[in-house]
Amino acid sequence: MEDKFWYLKKCPLFEKLSESQVARLEAASQTRTFPKGGMVYMPADAGESVFLLTSGRIKLYHITPDGKQTLLALIEPGEMFGELAVFDEGKREEFAEAMLAAKLIKIPKDAVQQLMEEEVKVAMGVTKLMGFRRRRVERRLKSLLFRSNRERLVHLLLELADQYGTRTPEGVRLGIKLSHQELASIIGSTRETVTVVLGELQSEGSVVIQRRQIILTQIDRLARSIDIPAPNVPDESPFLNRNKRPARYGV
């Protein structure tokens, strides 16, 4: 038996729905799986559905005119994406690709629109999600315009610490592994530049890198260097599964 009902009911957007409403949503939805590197959708694809990720990780990105990949967001289990389809009759504008083998629920936009008409909280939730993502993109654009490559990378490392970090005796360990190219895509830089800046941060004792795992050994110092508050990162605990941290709608 498929477990769509459980995943839909656990999604913050749908958790207040009645069982009959969730059952109706489940009947209209489809479960899809994608291998690592599989494309969920591409620009110019019809925006007919929204997606709820149940396992794996999805990255949303654009390709610039000069062929570079600019990452817009990382989607984690429990998060919805492709929500612009609910309001826009046009085509998709970005790529959605599985960074890890992924399983998701494809929900027709008509079903979401009906729930938005029935439940004010669903309509508000979708609107807030869109606003959150728009503000995040705006902040990233400002960072790209007014910060140096080093400052952009430090800002990203602190964002990742806020969402994926665990405080350990060695420092704040990031519970996500990203290549230098992926880090560069997020901050609008190059792999070579990211490699150089990470090397500088290691030499200064601010970070340690072990097999693509990054540990921020001086998180307060890093935050002060770009004049922002240090994130409040919880301590490591044998009872806390970091992969189950509440969804923050990605980087």
C-alpha positions as CSV (number, residue, x, y, z in Angstrom):
1,M,0.0,0.0,0.0
2,E,1.3,3.5,-0.9
3,D,2.0,5.8,2.1
4,K,1.0,9.0,0.3
5,F,-1.7,9.7,2.9
6,W,0.9,9.7,5.7
7,Y,3.3,12.0,3.9
8,L,0.5,14.4,2.8
9,K,-0.9,14.6,6.4
10,K,2.6,15.3,7.8
11,C,3.3,18.1,5.3
12,P,2.9,21.4,7.3
13,L,0.8,22.8,4.5
14,F,-1.8,20.0,4.7
15,E,-1.6,18.9,8.4
16,K,-4.8,20.7,9.4
17,L,-6.9,19.2,6.6
18,S,-9.6,16.7,7.4
19,E,-9.0,13.0,6.6
20,S,-11.5,13.2,3.8
21,Q,-9.7,16.2,2.2
22,V,-6.3,14.4,2.5
23,A,-7.9,11.2,1.0
24,R,-9.1,13.3,-1.9
25,L,-5.7,14.8,-2.4
26,E,-4.1,11.4,-2.2
27,A,-6.5,10.0,-4.8
28,A,-5.5,12.8,-7.2
29,S,-1.8,12.4,-6.6
30,Q,0.9,10.2,-8.0
31,T,4.1,8.9,-6.4
32,R,7.2,9.3,-8.6
33,T,10.9,8.2,-8.1
34,F,14.0,9.7,-9.7
35,P,17.6,8.5,-9.7
36,K,20.4,10.8,-8.7
37,G,20.7,13.3,-11.6
38,G,17.2,12.7,-12.8
39,M,15.3,15.7,-14.1
40,V,11.9,16.3,-12.4
41,Y,11.2,19.2,-14.8
42,M,12.9,21.7,-17.0
43,P,12.2,25.2,-18.3
44,A,9.3,25.3,-20.8
45,D,7.7,22.2,-19.3
46,A,4.0,22.7,-18.5
47,G,3.4,23.8,-15.0
48,E,0.6,21.4,-14.2
49,S,1.6,20.1,-10.8
50,V,3.3,20.9,-7.5
51,F,5.6,18.4,-5.8
52,L,6.1,17.2,-2.2
53,L,9.5,15.6,-1.6
54,T,9.4,12.5,0.7
55,S,13.0,11.4,0.4
56,G,16.2,12.5,-1.2
57,R,17.2,16.0,-2.1
58,I,16.2,18.2,-5.1
59,K,18.0,21.3,-6.4
60,L,16.3,24.1,-8.2
61,Y,18.5,26.1,-10.6
62,H,18.8,28.3,-13.6
63,I,21.4,28.2,-16.4
64,T,22.9,31.6,-17.2
65,P,23.4,32.8,-20.8
66,D,27.1,31.9,-20.5
67,G,26.2,28.3,-19.5
68,K,26.8,28.5,-15.7
69,Q,24.5,26.8,-13.3
70,T,23.0,29.2,-10.7
71,L,21.4,27.3,-7.8
72,L,18.2,28.7,-6.4
73,A,17.3,26.3,-3.6
74,L,17.9,22.9,-2.1
75,I,14.7,21.1,-1.3
76,E,14.6,18.6,1.6
77,P,12.1,15.9,2.5
78,G,8.8,17.3,3.7
79,E,9.0,20.4,1.5
80,M,6.9,21.4,-1.4
81,F,8.2,22.9,-4.7
82,G,7.0,23.9,-8.1
83,E,4.3,26.0,-6.3
84,L,4.3,28.7,-8.9
85,A,2.2,26.4,-11.1
86,V,-0.8,27.1,-8.8
87,F,-0.9,30.7,-9.9
88,D,0.8,30.7,-13.3
89,E,-0.7,29.1,-16.4
90,G,2.6,29.3,-18.2
91,K,5.7,27.1,-18.4
92,R,8.3,26.2,-15.8
93,E,11.1,28.7,-15.4
94,E,13.8,26.6,-13.7
95,F,15.3,23.2,-13.6
96,A,14.4,20.7,-10.8
97,E,17.0,17.9,-10.6
98,A,17.5,15.1,-8.0
99,M,20.8,15.6,-6.2
100,L,20.2,12.3,-4.5
101,A,17.9,9.5,-5.4
102,A,14.5,11.0,-4.7
103,K,10.9,10.0,-4.1
104,L,8.1,12.6,-4.4
105,I,4.4,13.0,-4.6
106,K,3.1,14.8,-7.7
107,I,0.0,16.8,-6.9
108,P,-2.2,18.3,-9.7
109,K,-2.4,22.1,-9.3
110,D,-6.2,21.9,-9.6
111,A,-6.3,19.8,-6.4
112,V,-4.2,22.4,-4.6
113,Q,-6.4,25.3,-5.9
114,Q,-9.5,23.6,-4.7
115,L,-8.0,23.2,-1.2
116,M,-7.0,26.9,-1.3
117,E,-10.6,27.8,-1.9
118,E,-11.8,25.6,0.9
119,E,-9.1,26.3,3.5
120,V,-7.7,29.8,4.2
121,K,-4.7,28.2,6.0
122,V,-3.7,26.4,2.8
123,A,-4.0,29.5,0.7
124,M,-1.9,31.5,3.3
125,G,0.7,28.7,3.4
126,V,1.2,28.6,-0.3
127,T,1.4,32.4,-0.4
128,K,3.9,32.5,2.4
129,L,6.0,29.8,0.8
130,M,6.2,31.8,-2.4
131,G,7.1,35.0,-0.5
132,F,9.8,33.2,1.5
133,R,11.5,31.9,-1.6
134,R,11.2,35.3,-3.4
135,R,12.9,37.0,-0.4
136,R,15.6,34.4,-0.3
137,V,16.4,34.9,-3.9
138,E,16.4,38.7,-3.4
139,R,18.8,38.4,-0.5
140,R,21.1,36.2,-2.6
141,L,21.1,38.7,-5.4
142,K,22.0,41.5,-3.0
143,S,24.8,39.3,-1.7
144,L,26.1,38.7,-5.2
145,L,26.0,42.4,-6.0
146,F,27.6,43.8,-2.8
147,R,29.8,41.1,-1.3
148,S,33.2,39.7,-2.2
149,N,33.6,36.0,-3.1
150,R,34.9,35.4,0.3
151,E,32.0,37.1,2.0
152,R,29.5,35.3,-0.1
153,L,31.0,31.9,0.7
154,V,31.2,32.7,4.5
155,H,27.5,33.8,4.4
156,L,26.5,30.5,2.6
157,L,28.5,28.4,5.2
158,L,26.6,30.2,8.0
159,E,23.3,29.6,6.2
160,L,24.1,25.9,5.9
161,A,25.1,25.8,9.6
162,D,21.7,27.3,10.5
163,Q,19.9,24.6,8.5
164,Y,22.2,21.6,8.6
165,G,24.7,22.2,11.4
166,T,25.4,20.3,14.6
167,R,27.6,21.6,17.4
168,T,30.3,19.1,18.2
169,P,33.5,19.3,20.2
170,E,35.4,20.1,17.0
171,G,33.0,22.9,16.0
172,V,29.8,23.1,13.9
173,R,29.6,20.2,11.6
174,L,27.5,20.7,8.4
175,G,25.3,17.7,7.8
176,I,25.3,18.2,4.1
177,K,28.0,17.5,1.6
178,L,28.3,19.8,-1.3
179,S,31.1,19.9,-3.9
180,H,33.1,23.0,-4.6
181,Q,31.2,23.3,-7.9
182,E,27.9,23.2,-6.1
183,L,29.0,25.8,-3.5
184,A,30.2,28.0,-6.4
185,S,26.8,27.6,-8.2
186,I,25.0,28.9,-5.1
187,I,27.1,32.0,-4.6
188,G,27.6,32.8,-8.3
189,S,31.3,32.1,-8.3
190,T,33.7,29.5,-9.8
191,R,34.9,26.2,-8.5
192,E,38.5,27.5,-8.5
193,T,37.6,30.6,-6.5
194,V,35.7,28.5,-3.9
195,T,38.7,26.1,-3.6
196,V,41.0,29.1,-3.0
197,V,38.8,30.7,-0.4
198,L,38.2,27.4,1.5
199,G,41.9,26.9,1.5
200,E,42.4,30.4,3.1
201,L,39.7,29.7,5.7
202,Q,41.4,26.4,6.6
203,S,44.8,28.1,6.9
204,E,43.2,30.6,9.3
205,G,41.7,27.9,11.4
206,S,38.1,28.9,10.7
207,V,37.1,25.7,9.0
208,V,38.2,22.1,8.7
209,I,37.3,20.0,5.6
210,Q,37.3,16.2,5.9
211,R,36.1,14.2,2.8
212,R,33.8,17.0,1.6
213,Q,32.5,17.4,5.2
214,I,32.9,20.9,6.5
215,I,33.4,21.8,10.1
216,L,33.2,25.5,11.1
217,T,35.7,25.7,14.0
218,Q,35.2,29.5,14.5
219,I,31.6,30.1,13.7
220,D,31.4,33.3,15.8
221,R,34.5,34.7,14.2
222,L,33.0,33.9,10.7
223,A,29.8,35.7,11.6
224,R,31.6,38.8,12.9
225,S,33.7,38.9,9.7
226,I,30.5,39.7,7.6
227,D,28.7,41.5,10.4
228,I,25.8,39.2,10.9
229,P,24.6,37.2,14.1
230,A,26.0,33.7,14.4
231,P,23.3,31.0,13.9
232,N,22.0,29.3,17.0
233,V,23.1,25.7,16.3
234,P,21.9,22.9,18.6
235,D,24.4,20.5,20.3
236,E,25.0,17.1,19.0
237,S,22.7,14.5,20.6
238,P,22.4,10.7,20.2
239,F,18.6,11.2,20.3
240,L,18.5,13.8,17.5
241,N,18.4,12.8,13.9
242,R,19.7,15.8,11.9
243,N,18.0,14.6,8.8
244,K,14.6,15.1,10.5
245,R,15.1,18.8,11.4
246,P,11.9,20.7,10.5
247,A,11.8,21.8,6.9
248,R,13.2,25.3,6.4
249,Y,12.4,25.4,2.6
250,G,16.0,24.8,1.7
251,V,19.0,27.0,1.2
